[in-house]
Amino acid sequence: MKTTLLLSMAVLLAGCVSMDRTAVSRIKPMHTEGQWAYFSFEADTDVVYKPENEWAEQVRMKWLAKWIEANGYDPAKIEVMDRQYVSAGKGPVGTVYYTVRVGL
């Protein structure tokens, strides 16, 4: 019974890792200044992608890199300028808001 439960949990968590970034994150261009393009990036949080969890933050940064690359920029040139978490109420559900810049 324990083995079945653990296996089921592992499968569920593995499915969450591959979550579609377009369903839970958004990016908006802000402006260009000098050698930088500025963006606003938002990512939803939940019980798996907690706002202050190192693993979840790494996943969010991978989503950001994919968004940046999809817009024709080099993800190696990303700098996070600001990060703010806004809770939706109880628990870890909410949104993390980032201001990022990317070298041109």
Backbone as CSV, one residue per row, in Angstrom:
resi,resn,N_x,N_y,N_z,CA_x,CA_y,CA_z,C_x,C_y,C_z
1,MET,0.817,-1.190,0.000,0.000,0.000,0.000,0.864,1.259,0.000
2,LYS,1.909,1.272,0.870,2.787,2.432,0.928,3.504,2.639,-0.400
3,THR,3.947,1.538,-1.021,4.654,1.621,-2.291,3.759,2.219,-3.368
4,THR,2.513,1.805,-3.399,1.562,2.323,-4.387,1.330,3.816,-4.171
5,LEU,1.188,4.218,-2.922,0.969,5.627,-2.603,2.178,6.463,-2.989
6,LEU,3.370,5.999,-2.645,4.587,6.727,-2.990,4.767,6.825,-4.498
7,LEU,4.489,5.750,-5.210,4.609,5.753,-6.659,3.613,6.737,-7.268
8,SER,2.396,6.746,-6.753,1.374,7.676,-7.251,1.792,9.119,-7.029
9,MET,2.353,9.411,-5.845,2.809,10.777,-5.547,3.950,11.173,-6.472
10,ALA,4.864,10.267,-6.739,5.993,10.554,-7.620,5.518,10.874,-9.033
11,VAL,4.544,10.118,-9.507,4.001,10.360,-10.850,3.319,11.723,-10.900
12,LEU,2.558,12.064,-9.875,1.885,13.366,-9.835,2.884,14.510,-9.829
13,LEU,3.927,14.398,-9.007,4.938,15.455,-8.953,5.714,15.544,-10.263
14,ALA,6.012,14.439,-10.883,6.719,14.456,-12.170,5.881,15.171,-13.216
15,GLY,4.590,14.960,-13.182,3.700,15.647,-14.116,3.698,17.135,-13.890
16,CYS,3.823,17.564,-12.649,3.829,18.990,-12.332,5.086,19.679,-12.841
17,VAL,6.205,18.977,-12.845,7.455,19.568,-13.303,7.342,19.988,-14.763
18,SER,6.615,19.232,-15.550,6.507,19.534,-16.966,5.300,20.414,-17.279
19,MET,4.760,21.093,-16.278,3.599,21.949,-16.477,3.857,22.970,-17.595
20,ASP,2.852,23.250,-18.366,2.953,24.196,-19.467,3.156,25.608,-18.927
21,ARG,4.314,26.188,-19.199,4.629,27.520,-18.678,3.647,28.579,-19.143
22,THR,3.038,28.402,-20.317,2.104,29.415,-20.815,0.811,29.441,-20.013
23,ALA,0.531,28.368,-19.278,-0.678,28.324,-18.462,-0.473,28.997,-17.104
24,VAL,0.771,29.095,-16.651,1.026,29.596,-15.301,2.000,30.772,-15.231
25,SER,2.461,31.247,-16.387,3.358,32.403,-16.385,3.095,33.276,-17.610
26,ARG,3.443,34.555,-17.446,3.215,35.528,-18.504,4.392,36.502,-18.571
27,ILE,4.655,37.010,-19.762,5.711,38.001,-19.922,5.187,39.155,-20.770
28,LYS,5.605,40.378,-20.415,5.192,41.567,-21.161,6.411,42.457,-21.372
29,PRO,6.625,42.914,-22.593,7.717,43.863,-22.808,7.372,45.201,-22.161
30,MET,8.367,45.863,-21.587,8.145,47.157,-20.948,8.748,48.284,-21.792
31,HIS,10.072,48.291,-21.915,10.743,49.318,-22.706,12.189,48.888,-22.972
32,THR,12.840,49.629,-23.834,14.255,49.416,-24.119,15.000,50.667,-23.671
33,GLU,16.130,50.443,-23.034,16.934,51.559,-22.538,18.404,51.202,-22.707
34,GLY,19.107,51.954,-23.540,20.516,51.643,-23.784,20.662,50.258,-24.393
35,GLN,21.454,49.450,-23.750,21.720,48.086,-24.223,20.838,47.042,-23.549
36,TRP,19.671,47.476,-23.008,18.803,46.572,-22.259,17.365,46.628,-22.745
37,ALA,16.733,45.465,-22.778,15.292,45.371,-23.003,14.685,44.941,-21.670
38,TYR,13.651,45.646,-21.226,13.029,45.375,-19.925,11.699,44.651,-20.113
39,PHE,11.442,43.701,-19.203,10.221,42.905,-19.261,9.606,42.783,-17.875
40,SER,8.310,42.578,-17.855,7.586,42.206,-16.653,7.242,40.732,-16.810
41,PHE,7.601,39.929,-15.827,7.349,38.486,-15.857,6.551,38.114,-14.617
42,GLU,5.493,37.338,-14.792,4.657,36.882,-13.677,4.568,35.367,-13.717
43,ALA,4.586,34.759,-12.538,4.435,33.310,-12.447,3.534,32.980,-11.261
44,ASP,2.535,32.160,-11.508,1.614,31.757,-10.452,2.298,30.778,-9.507
45,THR,1.883,30.804,-8.243,2.403,29.874,-7.246,1.261,29.003,-6.726
46,ASP,1.628,27.841,-6.195,0.642,26.924,-5.615,1.361,26.005,-4.640
47,VAL,0.738,24.908,-4.253,1.346,24.012,-3.261,2.583,23.294,-3.792
48,VAL,2.718,23.155,-5.092,3.913,22.533,-5.671,4.968,23.599,-5.973
49,TYR,4.555,24.692,-6.600,5.456,25.787,-6.972,5.349,26.895,-5.924
50,LYS,5.794,26.595,-4.716,5.680,27.540,-3.599,6.517,28.782,-3.864
51,PRO,6.086,29.923,-3.331,6.760,31.185,-3.641,8.197,31.290,-3.121
52,GLU,8.512,30.655,-2.007,9.850,30.776,-1.416,10.580,29.437,-1.401
53,ASN,10.389,28.648,-2.443,11.010,27.335,-2.547,12.091,27.393,-3.622
54,GLU,13.298,26.965,-3.279,14.435,27.059,-4.208,14.190,26.286,-5.506
55,TRP,13.675,25.058,-5.379,13.386,24.257,-6.571,12.353,24.953,-7.459
56,ALA,11.276,25.461,-6.854,10.225,26.127,-7.617,10.764,27.392,-8.286
57,GLU,11.651,28.097,-7.612,12.238,29.306,-8.196,13.108,28.945,-9.402
58,GLN,13.827,27.839,-9.329,14.621,27.387,-10.475,13.717,27.066,-11.662
59,VAL,12.573,26.441,-11.395,11.616,26.142,-12.465,11.097,27.444,-13.070
60,ARG,10.745,28.415,-12.219,10.262,29.707,-12.742,11.326,30.388,-13.603
61,MET,12.589,30.284,-13.205,13.664,30.889,-13.995,13.831,30.166,-15.340
62,LYS,13.563,28.858,-15.371,13.591,28.123,-16.646,12.451,28.593,-17.544
63,TRP,11.264,28.817,-16.940,10.142,29.341,-17.723,10.497,30.713,-18.283
64,LEU,11.099,31.564,-17.456,11.501,32.900,-17.907,12.485,32.795,-19.070
65,ALA,13.463,31.932,-18.946,14.454,31.761,-20.016,13.789,31.319,-21.314
66,LYS,12.809,30.426,-21.215,12.095,29.985,-22.422,11.305,31.129,-23.048
67,TRP,10.660,31.953,-22.216,9.934,33.119,-22.734,10.904,34.076,-23.445
68,ILE,12.032,34.349,-22.809,13.015,35.282,-23.364,13.547,34.758,-24.696
69,GLU,13.885,33.486,-24.732,14.387,32.875,-25.960,13.321,32.897,-27.060
70,ALA,12.070,32.631,-26.693,10.973,32.643,-27.675,10.756,34.028,-28.270
71,ASN,11.205,35.061,-27.549,11.082,36.434,-28.041,12.348,36.920,-28.736
72,GLY,13.286,36.008,-28.987,14.460,36.343,-29.781,15.635,36.905,-29.014
73,TYR,15.643,36.760,-27.696,16.744,37.272,-26.877,17.562,36.121,-26.322
74,ASP,18.760,36.441,-25.849,19.665,35.444,-25.293,19.360,35.252,-23.800
75,PRO,18.867,34.079,-23.394,18.540,33.870,-21.982,19.750,33.962,-21.047
76,ALA,20.956,33.845,-21.571,22.154,33.977,-20.737,22.365,35.418,-20.279
77,LYS,21.648,36.359,-20.898,21.820,37.781,-20.576,20.696,38.328,-19.693
78,ILE,19.950,37.435,-19.030,18.844,37.854,-18.158,19.388,38.330,-16.813
79,GLU,18.852,39.449,-16.334,19.116,39.920,-14.977,17.779,40.213,-14.319
80,VAL,17.546,39.616,-13.155,16.332,39.907,-12.390,16.600,41.166,-11.589
81,MET,15.803,42.204,-11.840,15.981,43.497,-11.171,15.139,43.598,-9.893
82,ASP,13.973,42.959,-9.907,13.059,43.048,-8.773,12.195,41.796,-8.732
83,ARG,11.832,41.365,-7.529,10.972,40.187,-7.332,10.048,40.477,-6.168
84,GLN,8.738,40.310,-6.403,7.750,40.512,-5.347,6.705,39.415,-5.414
85,TYR,6.379,38.874,-4.249,5.335,37.861,-4.164,4.076,38.506,-3.600
86,VAL,2.942,38.246,-4.245,1.648,38.727,-3.775,0.767,37.502,-3.535
87,SER,0.371,37.332,-2.285,-0.462,36.192,-1.900,-1.902,36.419,-2.341
88,ALA,-2.562,35.328,-2.703,-3.978,35.394,-3.072,-4.867,35.137,-1.855
89,GLY,-4.271,35.007,-0.696,-5.037,34.744,0.519,-4.345,33.737,1.395
90,LYS,-4.930,32.568,1.518,-4.378,31.518,2.377,-3.405,30.637,1.612
91,GLY,-2.392,30.169,2.333,-1.462,29.217,1.744,-0.529,29.832,0.715
92,PRO,0.120,28.977,-0.087,1.132,29.441,-1.028,0.579,29.885,-2.391
93,VAL,-0.726,30.052,-2.501,-1.313,30.437,-3.784,-1.182,31.941,-3.971
94,GLY,-0.658,32.342,-5.119,-0.479,33.750,-5.425,0.285,33.916,-6.724
95,THR,0.991,35.027,-6.834,1.769,35.326,-8.032,3.083,35.976,-7.631
96,VAL,4.160,35.573,-8.296,5.453,36.225,-8.134,5.626,37.152,-9.337
97,TYR,5.909,38.418,-9.057,6.110,39.427,-10.094,7.591,39.777,-10.163
98,TYR,8.127,39.760,-11.363,9.538,40.077,-11.579,9.651,41.231,-12.572
99,THR,10.649,42.055,-12.358,11.097,42.996,-13.383,12.456,42.477,-13.816
100,VAL,12.600,42.215,-15.100,13.865,41.669,-15.601,14.372,42.511,-16.767
101,ARG,15.658,42.439,-16.961,16.230,43.070,-18.143,17.097,42.049,-18.847
102,VAL,17.200,42.234,-20.150,17.980,41.317,-20.982,18.906,42.149,-21.855
103,GLY,20.168,41.786,-21.856,21.130,42.482,-22.696,20.830,42.288,-24.171
104,LEU,20.973,43.378,-24.926,20.704,43.316,-26.366,21.929,42.867,-27.139
